[in-house]
């Protein structure tokens, strides 16, 4: 009991400064993840639909667009995030006016996660039965109607799973971003835990990260089941 009291009296649990507080850095991690995912969904989902739609288009222009966009997506996905965030420092500084801090990290996090989500969205759309799409097209539906009412609606469980997977990846990215001045749990674990040889801080940050990831996965699985009409039929 005394040992537990000693643990919870550690500054990591009682501090009210960003440099030392587990709770403040937890909220910084959630803040970065939330805003990154809002931007990622707004950009990544349409990008994934674009990749799917132009993949087998009869138009030469559409196929060229698919090749160019696909190449950019593949290049960005091939970068380890720590290298990418360093390479993007000039862009981050130009957009945000600074290269460090949680707001600056959101730029790099978004650029890293958009290609990841776009490919997952494309894969989810590929899993749809081609016959259903062709049947709706034969009924005279426009391409935008097919995208909205068939592709997005039918692929919704897969899209939610893609967003869930991307969110978990972004949480891992925020931990890496913390090592280069973004703040959050990664920054706390690196400075207070690794550099100061404080195993309590390392364990505490790992536990919090695991809890956050589990919560995201549980919520994502629940939402996917709720929108999956096949599971209820």
N, C-alpha and C positions, 0 to 999 in steps of 0.2 A: 504494500500500500504506500509506504514511504517512497519507494522507487517511482511509482506512478505519479505521486505528487511532485517529485523532482522533475520528471519529464514534462508535466504540464505547466510547471513554473518556468520552463525554458523560454527565453525571449521570442523564439519562433511562434509560440502560442499566445504570448502576452503583449508583444510589441505592437505599437500603432503606427510604425513607420513602414514605408514601402520596402526599404532595404532589408527588413528583418521579419515582417509579419507574414505568416502562412496564409491567413485569411485574406488580407489585402491582395496578395499575389495570386490567390485562387480566383478572386473576382477579376483580376487583370487577365488571367488566362481565359476565363469565361467571356469576358468583354471582347478579347481578340478573336476568339473562336466564333462568337455570335455574329459580329460584324463581317468577319471573313466569309462566313457561310451565307449571309444575306447577299453579299456581292457575288459570291461564287454561284449561287443558284440563279441569280438574275442574269449572269453571263453564261455560265456553264451549261444550263439546260438548253437554251436556244442554240448554243454552239454544238451540242450533241445532236440536236434535231437537224441542224444544218449538215453535219457530217453524214448522218443517216440518209437524208434526202438527196444529197448530191453524189452519194457513193455509186449508185447504179443509174444515174440520170442519162438520158439519151443526148443531152446537150453537152457539146464539147466544152463550152464555157463553164458549166456546172462541174464537170469532171476535173477541169483545171483548178477550179476553186477548191474542190475537195482535196486535190493533191497539195495545194499550197497550205491550206488550213491544217490538213493532216500532218504535214511536215513540221509546221510551227508547234503544233500540239505535241508531237513526238519529241522534238528538240527540248521543249520545256519540261516534259516528263522525264527526260533522261538525266537532268541535272540533280545531283544530291542537294537537298534543300539548304544545307549549310553553305555550300558553294554558291547556290543561286541567290541567297539573301545578300551575300557579299557582293556578287556581281551586279545586283540591282541597287546598290547604294546610291549611285548617281541619279537613277530614276526616282528612287524614293525621296532623295533630298530635293529634287526638282518639284515633285508633287506635294510633299508635306512640309518642305522647308527644313527638314532635319532627317538624319539617318537612323536615329535611335528612338526608343520608346515604343509603347504599344500601338499608337496610331501609325507610326512609320512602319511597324512590322506588318500591319494589316495589308499594306500594299504588296509586299513580298509574299505574304501568305496567300493572298488572293491570286496573284500571278502563278503561284505554284499549284494551287488547288483547282483552278478553273480547267486546265487540261485534263487533270485526273478525273473530275466529275464528267466532263464532256465525253470521254471515252466510255465511262460507265453508263451514261445515258444512251449513247449509241449502241452499246451492247444490249441494254434492256429493250430498245426498240427493235433490234434484230431478232429478238426472241419471240416477237409477235407472229402469229400465223399469217402468212402472206395472203391466204385465201380470204380472210376477213377484210383486209385492206382492199383487195381487188373487188370484192363484192360491193363495198360501199362506193368505190370509184365507178363501178358500172351503173350504180343508181343515180349517177349524175352529181355526186358531191364534188365540191371544189377541193383543191389541194389543201387550202387552209382549213376547210371543214374536216378533212380527213385527219390532219395533224391534231386539231383541237379535240374532235369528238371520237376519234379512233385511236390514234397513236398515243396521245397523252393519257386519255382515259383508260385504255386497256393496259398500258404499261405502268400505271401509277404505283402498284406494289413494288415493281422493280425500280422505279424512279426514287421512291422513298428509301429503299434499301441502298441505292447508290448515294443518296444524300447522307444517309447514316454512316456508310463506310467512309465517305469523304470527311464528314465531321470528325470521326475518330482519327483519321489521318491528320487533320488540321490540329487537333489537340497535341499530337506528337510533334508536329511542326512548331507549335508555340513553345514547346519545351526546348527545342533546338534554337529557336529564335532568341530565347532568353539568354543563351550563352554569348550573344553578340549585342546585348544591351536592350533587348525588347521589354524586359521585365517579365513578371509572371512566375510560375512555379519553376520553369527551367532556370531562370536567372537566380532564384532563391537556392535551388539545389546546387547550382554550380558555385556560387560565391560563398554561401553560408555552409553548405554541406561538403562539397568536394574540396574547395580550396582551404577550408578551415578544419577538414577532417572530422566533421560533425555528423556522425552516423544517424543521430536522431532526426536531423533535418532531412537527410536523404530518405529515410524510412517514411517520414511524415509526408513529404512531397509525392513519393511513389504511391502511398496509400490513397491520397486525395486524387491523384491522376487516375488510378484504377477505379475508384468510386465514380468519377465523372464519366469515364468510358463505359462502365457498366450501365449507368443511368441512360446515357445516350443510346446504347444498343437496345435496352429494354423498351424505351419509348419508340425508337424506330421500328422495332419488331411489332409492337402493338399497333402502331399506325398502319404498317403494311398489311397486317391482318384485317384491320377495320375497312380498308378500301379494296380488299381482294374479294370480288364477288364470287370467284370460283370456290373460295374456301367456305362460303355460306350456302352455295347451291348444292 
